[in-house]
Every structure is written in structure tokens, then in C-alpha cells.
């Protein structure tokens, strides 16, 4: 895997999973999944990723080889006795909502991130959706990051709000979906909710809205509204949000120059990766596409969003 | 009312109403409303509008004077014995859905559009949401239009599908919201639904998604995705879709040059008008703002959507 323009690596901590997913397009059993996997493979289109996670003893070795082949450093993915985290879910209709059928945490239940020494100098850090106490632990071990970001979910917002707020106080970017933004703040209006989240710490709040695109709020007078790619078929939405955030952080690591203009580009690259990801089950689409495909779709996004001045 | 750059007028047919609306921001009783009113006042920021509708004998004269003062030709709005169309509704939470509390058609029930002779040479025609049989009747009386568009609603999709299809076969642009696009085609995927609607006739399908912006589909390889304006407070969403379509058609009449680039601009102007409209009850915000405010917000839309090339 060649990552020609990477200037920095991105450290990614989160779940590595075997997912059983059913959608109107079909079904896969115990396929490669997990937030850390989707986000690190998305990031790997732009920059080397450093994965931190845990799998069970029987986790298929070809999955780890696939990650390594994508430029993902897998030394931070521990193999321990027990079973790998397993999620089973289904999607229906507009597929905007997953129905969770089973969540077996297995080895993920006692997961404690253990960073290889050189990981601690990572300049770009993405804390994918895990227990905020673990997100904090990772932040404690990274020495001098340039850009940190977190994701979360409804479960942590309701069960560990204090730990989550500590995470938010320490990251630069919060990735949340619209429902999570509302849940976290009690604000129905998304712009108000984003403002409230920014008060908790993150200078940048990126609201993921699935098929409706995303919104980025920051100190600027204007937020950024990014379209989603108008697909005629969504095969499997699993991992879209992780691919979005991973692509976004991977691009930021590759340019290693934090400006709002670059963050806006990164968000469109994130949308690009998310749009490819949902075109196949598990990581099948990421296995097919090249960086050139990513660049072509980025240019399509430009055409989709373009309008002339007044 | 000065409309400095108007090259053509836009004929608009639809409801003129007195609305009672309750939202978390307050309540108005029997305030000026109706699809033809919202859309013709939105259009009037760009071009003269020609209104076609009906009101009851007691309809407040200041409402008609307001329309005339905005550059709306009111000769096509008939005053007849009986009561004006009355709609009562409320909005809660994210206000994306109206709860209809009362619909009293009154004089609108026996409405038959009767176009003043000079209206029949209108080059721009917007058939707001009314019985598709009446939309067809208007099309039959317009001699040589350059650009025709229709709106509709769930009620006509289920009750008069054949008449609606005849309308769609004859207009250039169909404005529908996402739920209507799905209902009309049976397709959950919006891009597929838009393609199916285009097969029924309209070369351009514009899907209105409320707070999630809009999508325009045409023969081009790329659709156009427009953001909505990120408001911190929505006072009353009534008339947003009508303001969007009216602003869009008014802009097209003002430039009188049909290109995809102009249509994309028109959609952003439509979004601009819709965003102002929802900031007040009834047409209160339209009474406050000037064309300069519209231009300023258009430029804000540019900043909100902008990202650099890859």
C-alpha cells in the first residue's frame, strides 16, 4: 500500500468486530467490521493508520493481514483468549436506522488500550466510539498530539455522561450524529446543539446526518454544509460514520496543516469514503477502490455542490 | 415595489388562505397564508408575479393591498361570496411535520381558475399545490410558456394520480418533498424516485428536504445538492416549500435564460427565501427584508457550501 502524500500517521482506537448484517441487499455472517477497522482503512487512503484494539484468539488472520496490507500498523491490536466482539443488526426501508439484534462484547468487555511506545508520539488521534473512560486513557498516553477527535454513541451519552464530557473537554473535534447531538444537549435545533457541544470543549463539531450529509461548526461566522453522495443503491450502511471520520482524520494527517479550508476538504473526503463504504457489505468496497477513485468522486462532489455567485 | 432586473412575469396559481398556526414559538390566528401567497411574494423579490386564486367576501383588503404593493398582479384573485380557505395546524419538536387541525376549503372548494387575458401569455408558470385537474386547466389556457413547474401533495398523489400524471407529463419542473417523491413512485431511494418522476415527464425534479436542503435531478451526469440555511430558530415552517418554489421561479423569470447554472442559482435563491420565511409567522419576515438581505444571505450560502478543489 503506497500512501504517497502522507506526512503524519493517525492513531485510531476502537472496536474490531465480526459483524452479522442483514439489509434489503443481502446478508453477511461474521464479516470484518468494527469502528477502528472502518476508520483506519478509510484513513489509510491518505495516511498510515495505527490501530489500537483487541480481538479473540480465533480472529481470522487474513483480516489482520488485510489491515497491515492497507498500511495500518496492527501492533496495537491485541490478540487475547476469548471471542472477538460480535455485532448483529439489520436495516430496513431507508436504512437510516440499525436494528441491533445482538451485541456480544466478549474480549472487548475488558479491553484496556495498550499503546506501543512509538504510538504515543502520534500527532493525529481518532478516538472511535468506545467507553469514554478508555478514550481518556488513550489521551493520557499520547504525548503531544496536533489534532484529536472523538466519536461516541447514545449508550455512552446516557450511561457515562461525566466521562464523556471529560473527553469532549480535551479533543479538538467531536464527531456526532444528529440524534446524538440532540441527546447530548437536549436541544432540538442542530445549530444550537452544535453550539452547546462546542461549549463543552471541542473547537469543531461535525454533525453526521447520513444520507443528508454533514455540518461542521466552528468559530467562523459560517458553518460548513457538505452533501452526501446521491447513491442509487445503499448495500450496507454499517461503518459509514466511522469511514467518514477516518477519511477525514486521515486526510488531515496527510496534509498536516490545520486550516478550516483543509478541514472542509477533509469532510468531503470523509463523505467520499463513507459513500464508497455503503456500496458494499463489510469492507468489500474499500478492497476494490483506489486513491484515484477517491479523487474522482471528490471531484463529483464538487460538481454536485457547485453554484455560481450572485 | 421595485423589481429592477425582472425580464418576465411569473404566473402563480394556488391557494390564498387564512391560517391559524401554533408552534413552540407562538401562535397566529387567521393570518395571511396559502401556497399562492407565499410563492408569489417570494417570487416578487425577483420578478412581477401574477396571482390566480380565490378568496371569500370578508377577506381583509389589506392583504390584497400588501400583495399588490409587492408587485403581485391581483386581478386573477377572485373575491366571491363565502368564506376564505382556512387551515389550522401545529408543529412540535423538530417542526419537520405539520399536524393539521382543520382544513376548511370554503370558497376554494369550487375554485375554477379564470385567467385574465394577458396572463395567458405568461412565460413562467408555477402551479402551486392545488387539484391537478385545475393545474391542467391553467396549462390549457397558457399559450406559449417558456418554463412551467408544479408542486403537489400527498392528498392528490393518492386521490388523483391520473390527473397528476397528466400534469407531470406537461411541466418542465416538478417540486416535491422527499415523502411525496417516495409516495409517488414507491421508491425508498430518493435518487431512484427522482429518476422515476423524470420518466413521467419533467426534465427537472427538485426534491425539497426541509432542514436538510434540496436536491435537483436532470439530464446532467450530476445532480445538484443545495444546503438549507442553518437557522438557530425556526418560528413557523408554514409556506417554506412554497417560498422555495416561488423564489426559484421568480429568479428564473428575472433572468429569462434557462441554463442549468441559472437553475442552480435559482434553487439557492429559493432556499434563501424559504429560510427567511420560516423566521416569522405568516409573511412577517418577507415584510421586513429587502432584496439586499436576499443577496447577502445568498452569499452566506456560498460560504456555507464552499470547499476547495482536490
Contacts between the chains, C-beta under 8 A, distances in Angstrom:
chain1	res1	chain2	res2	distance
A	93	B	188	5.7
A	94	B	188	5.3
A	188	B	93	5.7
A	188	B	94	5.3
A	189	B	231	7.6
A	189	B	232	6.0
A	189	B	233	6.9
A	189	B	234	7.3
A	190	B	211	7.5
A	190	B	230	7.3
A	191	B	230	4.6
A	191	B	231	6.7
A	191	B	232	4.9
A	192	B	232	5.4
A	195	B	232	7.7
A	209	B	212	6.8
A	211	B	190	7.5
A	212	B	209	6.8
A	212	B	212	3.9
A	212	B	213	7.5
A	213	B	212	7.5
A	213	B	213	7.6
A	213	B	225	7.2
A	213	B	227	7.9
A	215	B	230	6.7
A	221	B	303	7.7
A	222	B	300	6.3
A	222	B	303	4.3
A	222	B	304	5.2
A	223	B	230	5.3
A	223	B	304	6.1
A	224	B	304	6.5
A	224	B	305	7.9
A	224	B	306	7.8
A	224	B	307	7.2
A	225	B	213	7.2
A	225	B	227	3.6
A	225	B	228	7.8
A	225	B	230	7.0
A	225	B	304	5.1
A	225	B	305	6.0
A	226	B	307	7.4
A	227	B	213	7.9
A	227	B	225	3.6
A	227	B	227	7.8
A	228	B	225	7.8
A	230	B	190	7.3
A	230	B	191	4.5
A	230	B	215	6.7
A	230	B	223	5.3
A	230	B	225	7.0
A	231	B	189	7.6
A	231	B	191	6.7
A	232	B	189	6.0
A	232	B	191	4.9
A	232	B	192	5.4
A	232	B	195	7.7
A	233	B	189	6.9
A	234	B	189	7.3
A	261	B	307	7.6
A	261	B	308	5.5
A	264	B	306	7.3
A	264	B	307	4.2
A	264	B	308	7.2
A	265	B	307	5.7
A	265	B	308	5.8
A	265	B	310	7.3
A	267	B	307	7.6
A	268	B	307	5.4
A	295	B	310	5.5
A	298	B	310	4.6
A	299	B	309	7.7
A	299	B	310	6.3
A	300	B	222	6.3
A	302	B	307	7.6
A	302	B	309	6.4
A	302	B	310	7.8
A	303	B	221	7.7
A	303	B	222	4.3
A	304	B	222	5.2
A	304	B	223	6.1
A	304	B	224	6.5
A	304	B	225	5.1
A	305	B	224	7.9
A	305	B	225	6.0
A	305	B	305	5.4
A	305	B	307	7.4
A	306	B	224	7.9
A	306	B	264	7.3
A	307	B	224	7.2
A	307	B	226	7.4
A	307	B	261	7.6
A	307	B	264	4.2
A	307	B	265	5.7
A	307	B	267	7.6
A	307	B	268	5.4
A	307	B	302	7.6
A	307	B	305	7.5
A	308	B	261	5.5
A	308	B	264	7.2
A	308	B	265	5.8
A	309	B	299	7.7
A	309	B	302	6.4
A	310	B	265	7.4
A	310	B	295	5.4
A	310	B	298	4.6
A	310	B	299	6.2
A	310	B	302	7.8
